[in-house]
Amino acid sequence: MRHFQQLPESQAAMLFHRIPADFTRNSPPDLLAVALGATLYAPAIRPTLAADLARCHRDGLMSLVCCLEDAIRDDEVDDAEVNLAHQLRRFADEEPDGPLMFIRVRHPDQIYRMAERLGDAMRVVSGFVLPKFRPDESGRAGVQAVHDIAAATALPVYAMPVMETPEIAHAETRLPTLVQIRHLLDQFKDRVLAVRVGVTDLCGWYGLRRPAELTAWDLGLISTTLTDIINVMARRDRGGYVISGPVWEYFTGGERVLKPLLRESPFADHDPNGRILRRKLVRDALDGLIREILLDRANGLTGKTIIHPSHAAAVHALSVVSHEEYSDAVVIAADANGAGGVLRSAYANKMNEVRPHFAWAKLTLLRAQLFGVAAEGVTFVDFLDASVDRELVA
């Protein structure tokens, strides 16, 4: 698997200073956690699921979640399990080399049951998403089940717990709950790929829903919750967990009150199609998604949950490391064993302080390995333009 593998080689050669590296399901978990990128959710009941997954992978998606929980009705669970097993067995025969596939379960017993239903087809499943995760017996049973399946199959199977319960949403219980969750996950650290955040559920505890013109970070209750989750779960000095960005739930725009969030100049300077591309992004409410991705990364989140394939282009375009970021990260990482101090950026616009910027440099170089480094003068607009379906831009 490789990000941007859908691009022609000649186009990739023009866009990238460094081409994204290949990875497999057997790659180290710290690499896979960043490689997730845009993670698409799909209902497990879909009769065309295998074909849909294959198409999404060909179009550039590297991680998908087949949902047995909120995406299906209670009376569909048995049928969904049967369908999912059938679809993934078919997928394993036709598309054995990717993408990273996960199953979102309702309860721990479903992990064992799905592994039994899948049999040899478990080889295409990279793990299980554990929704509404709590530091109780149910939470422990979930990660224990993932550990058991990995041991029984000798496959790289991981857990991705989701932070979305009222204990996380409510201020008086949040920090104690997060600390307990961290202690529980630390006992299974080699089986936890990433921590996910259920912003839709967190909003639901307060009767909130962010409009397409605002980001999760604009909602005070949610931004405070996200900050606490990052603070407890992602500390770099104690081997913190990768935390994925929350879902963006809009895939077409509606009536707008606020101005679009995308500046015109980066698109106008691009080429004659730049303004057309910007209009499409605004029309489909993707300007809000782009702003949220930038705020996610600035606050320490990696990748994003998506519910529509059209969102992947923005997530991945903004995951490419700019030539400037890469230049700074290389210099900082190279001097990590030295005396520290301050280095002048090659772009002559900032200082690089070796010790405090070292963790950032390591993460940036890991992202560069997986999503590539943009050539000098190439911006996220170029990657968006290359990735967006040309038929949809007009």
C-alpha positions as CSV (number, residue, x, y, z in Angstrom):
1,M,0.0,0.0,0.0
2,R,1.1,3.6,-0.6
3,H,-0.6,6.9,-0.2
4,F,-1.3,8.7,-3.5
5,Q,-0.7,5.4,-5.4
6,Q,-3.7,6.4,-7.6
7,L,-1.7,9.2,-9.2
8,P,0.2,8.5,-12.5
9,E,3.9,8.2,-11.9
10,S,4.7,11.2,-14.1
11,Q,2.3,13.4,-12.0
12,A,3.7,12.1,-8.7
13,A,7.2,12.9,-9.9
14,M,6.3,16.5,-10.4
15,L,4.4,16.9,-7.2
16,F,6.8,15.2,-4.7
17,H,10.3,15.9,-3.5
18,R,10.1,12.6,-1.8
19,I,7.5,9.9,-2.8
20,P,5.4,8.3,0.0
21,A,6.8,5.0,1.1
22,D,5.1,1.6,0.8
23,F,3.7,-0.1,3.9
24,T,1.8,-3.3,4.7
25,R,-0.4,-4.6,7.4
26,N,2.7,-6.0,9.0
27,S,4.5,-2.7,9.2
28,P,5.3,-1.4,12.8
29,P,2.3,-0.1,14.6
30,D,3.7,3.4,15.2
31,L,4.0,3.7,11.4
32,L,0.5,2.2,10.8
33,A,-1.1,4.6,13.2
34,V,0.0,7.6,11.1
35,A,-0.6,5.7,7.8
36,L,-4.4,5.5,8.6
37,G,-4.9,9.0,7.2
38,A,-8.6,9.4,6.3
39,T,-10.5,6.5,7.8
40,L,-13.8,5.9,6.0
41,Y,-16.8,4.3,7.9
42,A,-19.2,2.1,6.0
43,P,-22.2,0.1,7.3
44,A,-21.5,-3.6,7.5
45,I,-24.9,-4.4,6.1
46,R,-24.2,-3.1,2.6
47,P,-24.7,-5.8,0.0
48,T,-22.0,-4.3,-2.3
49,L,-19.5,-3.8,0.5
50,A,-16.6,-5.8,-1.0
51,A,-16.8,-3.9,-4.3
52,D,-17.2,-0.6,-2.5
53,L,-14.1,-1.3,-0.4
54,A,-12.1,-2.2,-3.4
55,R,-13.1,0.9,-5.3
56,C,-12.3,3.2,-2.3
57,H,-8.9,1.6,-2.0
58,R,-8.2,2.1,-5.7
59,D,-9.2,5.7,-5.3
60,G,-6.6,6.3,-2.6
61,L,-8.2,5.3,0.8
62,M,-5.8,3.3,3.0
63,S,-8.1,2.6,6.0
64,L,-11.7,1.7,6.3
65,V,-14.0,0.7,9.2
66,C,-17.0,-1.7,8.6
67,C,-19.5,-0.7,11.3
68,L,-21.7,-3.2,13.2
69,E,-22.7,-0.5,15.8
70,D,-24.4,2.8,15.2
71,A,-24.5,2.5,11.4
72,I,-27.0,-0.4,11.5
73,R,-30.3,-1.0,13.3
74,D,-30.6,-3.3,16.3
75,D,-32.7,-5.8,14.3
76,E,-30.0,-6.0,11.6
77,V,-27.1,-7.2,13.7
78,D,-27.2,-10.9,12.8
79,D,-27.7,-10.2,9.1
80,A,-24.9,-7.6,9.2
81,E,-22.5,-10.1,10.8
82,V,-23.3,-12.7,8.1
83,N,-23.0,-10.2,5.3
84,L,-19.8,-8.7,6.6
85,A,-18.2,-12.1,6.9
86,H,-19.3,-13.0,3.4
87,Q,-18.1,-9.6,2.0
88,L,-14.7,-9.8,3.7
89,R,-14.1,-13.3,2.6
90,R,-14.8,-12.2,-1.0
91,F,-12.6,-9.2,-0.5
92,A,-9.7,-11.3,0.8
93,D,-9.8,-13.4,-2.4
94,E,-9.9,-10.4,-4.7
95,E,-7.9,-7.6,-2.9
96,P,-5.5,-9.3,-0.6
97,D,-2.9,-6.5,-0.3
98,G,-4.9,-3.7,1.2
99,P,-6.3,-1.5,2.7
100,L,-6.1,-1.4,6.5
101,M,-9.5,-2.8,7.5
102,F,-11.2,-2.6,10.9
103,I,-14.5,-3.7,12.3
104,R,-16.5,-1.5,14.7
105,V,-18.2,-3.9,17.2
106,R,-21.0,-3.4,19.7
107,H,-19.5,-5.5,22.5
108,P,-16.4,-7.7,23.2
109,D,-18.2,-11.0,22.4
110,Q,-18.7,-9.8,18.8
111,I,-14.9,-9.7,18.3
112,Y,-14.6,-13.4,19.0
113,R,-17.7,-14.2,16.9
114,M,-16.5,-12.2,13.9
115,A,-13.1,-13.8,14.0
116,E,-14.7,-17.2,14.0
117,R,-17.0,-16.3,11.1
118,L,-14.1,-14.9,9.1
119,G,-11.7,-17.8,9.5
120,D,-8.8,-17.4,7.1
121,A,-10.2,-14.0,5.9
122,M,-9.1,-12.5,9.2
123,R,-5.9,-11.9,7.4
124,V,-7.4,-8.7,5.8
125,V,-8.6,-7.3,9.1
126,S,-6.2,-5.1,10.9
127,G,-8.2,-4.7,14.1
128,F,-11.4,-3.7,15.9
129,V,-12.9,-0.3,16.8
130,L,-14.1,-0.3,20.4
131,P,-16.9,2.3,20.7
132,K,-18.0,4.1,23.9
133,F,-14.9,2.9,25.7
134,R,-14.8,2.9,29.5
135,P,-12.2,1.8,32.0
136,D,-14.4,-1.0,33.3
137,E,-14.8,-4.7,32.8
138,S,-16.3,-4.1,29.3
139,G,-13.4,-2.0,28.2
140,R,-10.9,-4.5,29.5
141,A,-12.8,-7.3,27.9
142,G,-12.6,-5.5,24.5
143,V,-8.9,-5.0,24.5
144,Q,-8.4,-8.5,26.0
145,A,-10.4,-10.0,23.1
146,V,-8.2,-8.2,20.5
147,H,-5.1,-9.5,22.3
148,D,-6.6,-13.0,22.3
149,I,-7.4,-12.9,18.6
150,A,-3.9,-11.6,17.7
151,A,-2.3,-14.4,19.8
152,A,-4.6,-17.1,18.3
153,T,-4.1,-16.1,14.7
154,A,-0.5,-14.7,14.9
155,L,-1.8,-11.8,12.9
156,P,-1.2,-8.0,13.5
157,V,-4.6,-7.2,15.0
158,Y,-5.1,-4.0,16.9
159,A,-7.7,-2.1,19.0
160,M,-8.8,1.4,18.4
161,P,-10.9,2.6,21.5
162,V,-13.2,5.5,21.0
163,M,-13.5,8.3,23.6
164,E,-17.2,9.4,23.5
165,T,-19.0,8.5,26.8
166,P,-20.7,10.9,29.1
167,E,-17.9,10.4,31.6
168,I,-15.5,11.9,29.0
169,A,-18.0,14.7,28.1
170,H,-18.7,15.8,31.7
171,A,-16.0,18.0,33.4
172,E,-16.2,16.5,36.8
173,T,-15.5,12.9,35.6
174,R,-13.4,13.5,32.6
175,L,-9.8,13.6,33.9
176,P,-10.2,10.7,36.4
177,T,-11.8,8.6,33.6
178,L,-9.1,9.5,31.1
179,V,-6.3,8.6,33.5
180,Q,-8.0,5.2,34.2
181,I,-8.4,4.5,30.5
182,R,-4.7,5.3,30.0
183,H,-3.7,2.9,32.7
184,L,-5.9,0.2,31.2
185,L,-4.6,0.7,27.7
186,D,-1.0,0.8,28.9
187,Q,-1.4,-2.8,29.9
188,F,-2.1,-3.7,26.3
189,K,0.0,-1.1,24.7
190,D,1.4,-3.3,21.9
191,R,-2.2,-4.0,20.8
192,V,-3.5,-0.4,20.8
193,L,-3.0,1.2,17.4
194,A,-4.7,4.6,18.0
195,V,-7.2,6.3,20.1
196,R,-10.3,7.8,18.3
197,V,-12.6,10.5,19.4
198,G,-16.4,10.4,19.0
199,V,-17.2,14.1,18.7
200,T,-20.8,13.4,17.4
201,D,-21.6,11.5,20.6
202,L,-19.8,14.1,22.8
203,C,-21.9,16.8,21.2
204,G,-25.0,14.7,21.7
205,W,-24.6,14.8,25.5
206,Y,-25.2,18.5,25.3
207,G,-27.7,18.6,22.4
208,L,-25.1,20.2,20.2
209,R,-24.3,19.8,16.5
210,R,-21.6,21.9,14.8
211,P,-22.7,23.5,11.6
212,A,-20.7,23.2,8.4
213,E,-19.3,26.7,8.9
214,L,-17.7,25.9,12.3
215,T,-15.2,23.3,13.4
216,A,-15.2,21.1,16.5
217,W,-12.6,23.4,17.9
218,D,-15.1,26.3,17.7
219,L,-17.4,24.6,20.2
220,G,-16.1,25.5,23.7
221,L,-17.4,22.3,25.4
222,I,-15.8,20.1,22.7
223,S,-12.5,21.9,22.4
224,T,-12.0,21.6,26.1
225,T,-12.8,17.9,26.0
226,L,-10.4,17.3,23.0
227,T,-7.7,19.2,24.8
228,D,-8.0,17.1,27.9
229,I,-8.0,13.9,25.8
230,I,-4.8,15.0,24.1
231,N,-3.2,16.1,27.4
232,V,-3.7,12.7,29.1
233,M,-3.4,10.3,26.1
234,A,-0.8,11.8,23.8
235,R,2.1,12.9,26.0
236,R,5.3,12.4,24.0
237,D,7.5,12.0,27.1
238,R,5.6,8.8,28.1
239,G,5.1,7.1,24.8
240,G,1.7,8.6,24.2
241,Y,-0.9,7.3,21.8
242,V,-1.7,8.6,18.4
243,I,-5.1,10.3,18.5
244,S,-7.2,10.5,15.3
245,G,-9.1,13.6,14.3
246,P,-12.9,13.5,14.8
247,V,-15.4,12.8,12.0
248,W,-16.5,15.5,9.6
249,E,-20.2,14.8,8.9
250,Y,-21.0,17.1,6.0
251,F,-20.6,16.2,2.3
252,T,-22.7,18.9,0.7
253,G,-23.2,22.5,1.6
254,G,-26.3,24.3,2.6
255,E,-27.3,27.9,3.4
256,R,-24.3,29.9,4.6
257,V,-24.2,32.7,7.2
258,L,-20.5,33.2,7.5
259,K,-17.9,33.8,4.8
260,P,-16.1,30.8,3.3
261,L,-13.1,29.8,5.3
262,L,-10.7,29.4,2.3
263,R,-8.6,32.3,1.1
264,E,-8.9,32.9,-2.7
265,S,-5.2,33.7,-3.4
266,P,-3.7,30.1,-3.0
267,F,-6.3,28.9,-5.6
268,A,-6.1,31.9,-7.9
269,D,-2.3,31.6,-8.0
270,H,-2.6,27.9,-8.9
271,D,-3.8,27.7,-12.5
272,P,-7.0,28.5,-14.4
273,N,-8.8,25.6,-12.6
274,G,-7.9,26.9,-9.1
275,R,-10.9,29.2,-8.7
276,I,-13.2,26.4,-10.0
277,L,-11.7,24.0,-7.4
278,R,-12.2,26.5,-4.6
279,R,-15.9,26.9,-5.6
280,K,-16.4,23.2,-5.5
281,L,-14.8,22.9,-2.0
282,V,-17.0,25.7,-0.7
283,R,-20.1,24.3,-2.3
284,D,-19.5,20.9,-0.6
285,A,-18.7,22.5,2.8
286,L,-15.1,21.2,2.5
287,D,-13.7,24.6,3.5
288,G,-14.8,23.8,7.0
289,L,-13.2,20.4,6.8
290,I,-9.9,21.9,5.7
291,R,-9.9,24.3,8.6
292,E,-10.7,21.6,11.0
293,I,-7.9,19.4,9.7
294,L,-5.4,22.3,10.2
295,L,-6.7,22.8,13.8
296,D,-6.6,19.1,14.4
297,R,-2.9,18.9,13.5
298,A,-2.0,22.1,15.3
299,N,-3.5,20.6,18.5
300,G,-1.8,17.2,18.1
301,L,-4.3,15.0,16.3
302,T,-3.4,12.7,13.4
303,G,-5.6,11.7,10.4
304,K,-9.4,11.9,10.4
305,T,-12.6,9.9,10.5
306,I,-14.7,10.5,7.4
307,I,-18.1,9.4,6.2
308,H,-17.8,10.2,2.5
309,P,-14.9,9.3,0.1
310,S,-14.8,12.9,-1.2
311,H,-13.3,13.9,2.2
312,A,-10.1,11.8,1.7
313,A,-8.5,14.2,-0.8
314,A,-8.5,17.1,1.7
315,V,-7.2,14.9,4.6
316,H,-4.4,13.4,2.5
317,A,-3.4,16.6,0.7
318,L,-3.0,18.3,4.0
319,S,-1.0,15.3,5.3
320,V,1.8,15.8,2.8
321,V,4.8,17.4,4.5
322,S,5.8,20.7,2.9
323,H,9.3,21.2,1.7
324,E,9.8,23.8,4.3
325,E,8.6,21.6,7.2
326,Y,10.8,18.7,5.9
327,S,13.9,20.9,5.7
328,D,13.4,22.1,9.3
329,A,12.7,18.6,10.6
330,V,15.8,17.1,9.0
331,V,18.0,19.7,10.5
332,I,16.5,19.4,14.0
333,A,16.6,15.6,13.9
334,A,20.2,15.6,12.7
335,D,21.3,17.8,15.6
336,A,19.4,15.8,18.3
337,N,22.5,14.3,19.8
338,G,24.4,17.5,19.8
339,A,24.6,20.4,22.3
340,G,21.1,21.7,21.5
341,G,20.7,25.4,20.9
342,V,18.9,27.3,18.2
343,L,19.3,26.8,14.4
344,R,18.3,29.1,11.7
345,S,15.7,27.7,9.3
346,A,16.8,27.2,5.7
347,Y,13.8,29.3,4.7
348,A,15.1,32.2,6.8
349,N,11.7,32.8,8.4
350,K,11.9,31.1,11.8
351,M,14.2,29.6,14.5
352,N,14.5,25.9,15.1
353,E,15.1,25.1,18.7
354,V,16.6,21.6,18.8
355,R,15.4,20.2,22.1
356,P,11.8,21.5,22.3
357,H,11.2,20.9,18.5
358,F,12.7,17.4,18.5
359,A,9.5,15.5,19.1
360,W,7.8,17.6,16.4
361,A,10.6,16.8,14.0
362,K,10.3,13.0,14.6
363,L,6.6,13.1,14.0
364,T,7.0,15.2,10.9
365,L,9.6,12.8,9.4
366,L,7.3,9.9,10.1
367,R,4.5,11.7,8.3
368,A,6.9,12.5,5.4
369,Q,7.8,8.8,5.1
370,L,4.1,7.9,4.7
371,F,2.6,10.9,2.9
372,G,5.6,12.2,1.1
373,V,7.3,15.6,0.9
374,A,6.0,18.2,-1.5
375,A,8.4,19.6,-4.1
376,E,9.6,23.1,-3.7
377,G,6.8,25.5,-4.7
378,V,4.1,22.8,-4.6
379,T,1.3,23.4,-2.2
380,F,-1.7,21.6,-0.8
381,V,-3.8,23.1,-3.6
382,D,-1.7,21.1,-6.1
383,F,-2.4,17.9,-4.2
384,L,-6.1,18.7,-3.9
385,D,-6.3,19.4,-7.6
386,A,-4.6,16.1,-8.4
387,S,-6.8,14.1,-6.1
388,V,-10.3,15.6,-6.5
389,D,-12.5,13.8,-9.0
390,R,-12.2,16.0,-12.2
391,E,-15.8,15.3,-13.1
392,L,-17.0,16.9,-9.9
393,V,-14.9,20.1,-10.1
394,A,-16.9,21.9,-12.8
